[in-house]
Amino acid sequence: MPNILKDLNYYLNLDWTLIHGTDLDFNEKIYSYIEIEELPEFVFCAVNKQVALDNYKKQLALYLQIRLEDDEKIHEPGEIMEEEEF
C-alpha cells in the first residue's frame, strides 16, 4: 500500500459527515451551522444554510492547519473514536 501524504489538501478532500442545524442567537435571530461528526469540536455558523455550506471549508482549513502544525490527531471518516476522545 502506498504511503499517502496526509497534508491539508488530503484532509480537506475527505468525505466528512456534515451535520446542519439551526439555532437562535442572543437576539432571537435564526442562524445556521455546520458541524462535522468526526471533528466534534468544529462548528461553523452563518446566516443561512447555503452560506454555511459555501464557506465552512475556509474555517475547516484553518482548523486543520492548526491541528497539523501542532501534530495533533485528526480523526478521519470511518475511524472509530474512543469515548474519552469526544
Buried (B, 14 or more C-beta within 10 A) or exposed (E): EEEEEEEBEBBEEBEBEEEEEEEEEEEEEEBBBBBBEBBEEBBBBBEEBEBBBEEBBEBBBEBBBEBBEEEEEBBBEEEEEEEEEE
